[in-house]
């Protein structure tokens, strides 16, 4: 939680003195100041501590209190503090039950912490309040995408386009869905319509750069991911993508640096991103540091959860490393994990040969 130091000191002092809270708040928070405007100025200059203090004053002095809760909730969400954001959006809804934007923003934050059913219920409430509001369908598409229901996401986002074709963000969101489906041609066409929108276009630039990486257009990919990081340098996925670009273009040392920056941000924000550990493992392998690669792959598996592709790939790489070390029994353990995630028909021929060789050679390995 980000708060102002002087706000903490104010509260701590008042806890010690009976009846001082209102007097102290009025001494620090002056009625003559428009705190919402002040908070916005602080936000624009990235002075978040003072922005939170200003929002606190607006709420304490009842200055457009619903708007103060709403704006503070948006700032919490922007900084990844989604539980606190949900609390503030809930306060808005208690004051103004028909506030569709509060329902939408709470839905987004609920989705960010994996509470998809509650997020969907909030989003549908906003749609019921105004069925023609295009942005509600954009948020619905985002929830479905994060939930892994990509076909439903496409339907929702096309509903948004039907209602407001000029809403550029919807093309970016639709492009991200196609990127996750592996259709980079469609993704690039859509995202290029949205990358110059006002506000944070970094998720769109991220998907665009990753598609360009897959098409081996490394110069364009690097240009776009650098643009994304210039807009939002607190998003771990952006460093994952830049690392992947460096790795695929033959720069594993630069790639490793980017993956480690992304991991530091992920830990700081309390997020589990197993793909960062997976890619870090690739970089270590490229640098011939297999011990570090093993640790990275094991970390990827331990937090993979529903990311079966990550778990399968990390298990395969561990099997290959131990096969190369002639530790065949250990290799077989990881090959077995890999085969749980992959159909036999989809296992590459060279991997099947290694699995069969490991089975044969493990009989002669010392116990």
Secondary structure as UniProt FT lines:
FT   HELIX           5..16
FT   TURN            18..19
FT   HELIX           21..28
FT   TURN            31..32
FT   HELIX           35..44
FT   TURN            45..46
FT   HELIX           48..60
FT   TURN            61..62
FT   HELIX           65..78
FT   TURN            79..80
FT   HELIX           82..95
FT   TURN            97..98
FT   HELIX           100..112
FT   TURN            113..114
FT   HELIX           116..129
FT   TURN            131..132
FT   HELIX           134..147
FT   HELIX           150..163
FT   TURN            165..166
FT   HELIX           168..180
FT   TURN            181..182
FT   HELIX           184..191
FT   TURN            192..196
FT   HELIX           202..214
FT   TURN            215..216
FT   HELIX           218..231
FT   TURN            233..234
FT   HELIX           236..248
FT   TURN            249..250
FT   HELIX           252..268
FT   TURN            269..270
FT   HELIX           274..286
FT   TURN            287..288
FT   HELIX           290..303
FT   TURN            305..306
FT   HELIX           308..324
FT   TURN            325..326
FT   HELIX           328..341
FT   HELIX           344..346
FT   HELIX           349..361
FT   HELIX           362..364
//
